[in-house]
């Protein structure tokens, strides 16, 4: 699978991130973190999920994840995407830019759309922003 966002191209099969056709040097775990965030860009990815996915057989601290996020952000900054990876304190991270799935398949879809049928546009609303009435994060009808 591969995706385009801004002037970047992320190719999962080749395990590379390119900026304007120039390959960016990323450590394997940093690339794994970025891939996981892009694949699950429709939601906030919990820190524990990233740790278990990227370091499945290793005991690592949250600082390893923070370092990987920092290095991914540094690479994305070169293409003007300083704010691409959004932090949710004590929760996790989310990849926020508009993404074009150029491989013909997508991990993001809606029940009325088959997976792979669309280009992802504006990210869904922030689940932590205040809802009407001042409630945060509670689905409608559950307050």
C-alpha positions in Angstrom: 0.0 0.0 0.0 1.1 3.5 -0.6 -0.2 7.0 0.3 0.4 10.5 -0.7 0.1 13.5 1.6 1.3 17.0 0.8 4.6 16.4 -1.1 5.2 13.0 0.5 4.7 9.5 -0.7 4.7 6.7 1.9 5.2 3.2 0.5 4.6 0.3 2.9 5.8 -2.4 0.5 9.1 -0.7 -0.2 9.3 0.6 3.4 10.1 4.1 2.3 9.0 7.7 2.8 9.8 10.1 -0.1 9.6 13.8 -0.2 9.5 15.1 -3.8 11.0 11.8 -5.1 13.9 12.0 -2.5 13.9 9.1 -0.1 13.9 10.2 3.5 16.2 8.3 5.8 14.1 6.9 8.6 14.9 4.2 11.2 12.8 1.1 10.8 10.8 1.6 14.0 10.2 5.3 13.1 8.8 4.2 9.8 6.7 1.5 11.5 5.2 4.2 13.8 4.4 6.5 10.9 2.9 3.6 8.9 0.6 2.6 11.8 -0.5 6.2 12.3 -1.3 6.7 8.6 -3.2 3.4 8.4 -5.3 4.3 11.4 -5.6 8.0 10.7 -9.3 8.0 11.3 -8.8 7.7 15.1 -6.5 8.5 18.0 -4.1 5.6 18.2 -3.4 4.8 21.9 0.2 4.8 23.1 -0.1 1.2 24.3 -1.3 0.1 20.9 1.7 1.7 19.2 4.1 0.2 21.7 2.6 -3.3 21.3 2.6 -3.1 17.5 6.0 -1.5 16.8 7.9 -3.2 19.7 5.9 -6.5 20.1 8.7 -8.6 21.7 10.6 -5.9 23.5 10.2 -4.2 26.8 10.4 -0.5 26.0 9.4 2.7 27.8 7.2 5.4 26.5 10.3 7.5 25.9 11.1 5.1 22.9 7.7 5.9 21.4 8.2 9.7 22.1 11.6 9.5 20.4 10.1 7.7 17.3 7.3 10.3 17.1 9.9 13.1 17.4 12.0 11.7 14.5 8.9 11.1 12.4 7.8 14.8 13.0 11.3 16.0 12.0 11.1 14.1 8.7 7.6 15.5 8.0 8.7 19.0 9.0 11.0 19.1 5.9 7.9 19.0 3.7 6.0 21.6 5.8 4.0 19.1 7.8 5.0 20.3 11.3 1.6 19.6 12.7 1.0 16.3 10.9 1.1 14.1 14.0 -1.1 15.4 16.7 -0.6 14.5 20.4 -3.4 13.7 22.7 -2.0 13.9 26.2 -2.2 10.7 28.2 -4.1 9.1 25.2 -2.0 8.7 22.0 -1.4 10.2 18.6 -3.2 10.9 15.4 -2.0 11.5 11.8 -4.1 14.5 10.7 -3.2 15.6 7.1 -5.3 14.8 4.1 -4.2 11.5 2.6 -4.6 10.1 -0.9 -4.5 6.3 -1.0 -2.9 5.8 -4.3 -2.8 2.0 -4.1 -6.5 1.5 -4.7 -7.2 0.3 -1.2 -7.8 2.1 2.0 -8.0 1.2 5.7 -10.6 4.0 6.2 -14.2 3.7 4.9 -17.7 4.2 6.0 -20.5 1.5 6.1 -22.0 3.0 2.9 -18.7 3.0 1.1 -16.7 -0.1 0.3 -13.1 0.1 1.6 -10.9 1.6 -1.1 -13.7 3.6 -2.8 -12.6 7.0 -1.8 -9.8 9.4 -1.1 -9.7 10.5 2.4 -10.3 14.2 2.8 -10.7 16.3 5.9 -10.2 14.2 9.0 -13.2 13.3 11.1 -14.1 15.7 13.9 -11.8 15.7 17.0 -13.5 13.3 19.5 -12.0 15.4 22.3 -13.4 18.8 21.3 -16.4 20.2 23.1 -19.7 19.0 21.8 -22.9 21.1 21.8 -23.8 21.6 25.5 -20.1 21.5 26.6 -19.8 17.7 26.9 -16.5 16.2 25.7 -16.1 12.9 24.1 -19.5 11.4 25.0 -21.4 10.0 22.0 -24.8 11.6 21.3 -27.6 10.1 23.4 -25.2 8.8 26.1 -25.1 11.9 28.3 
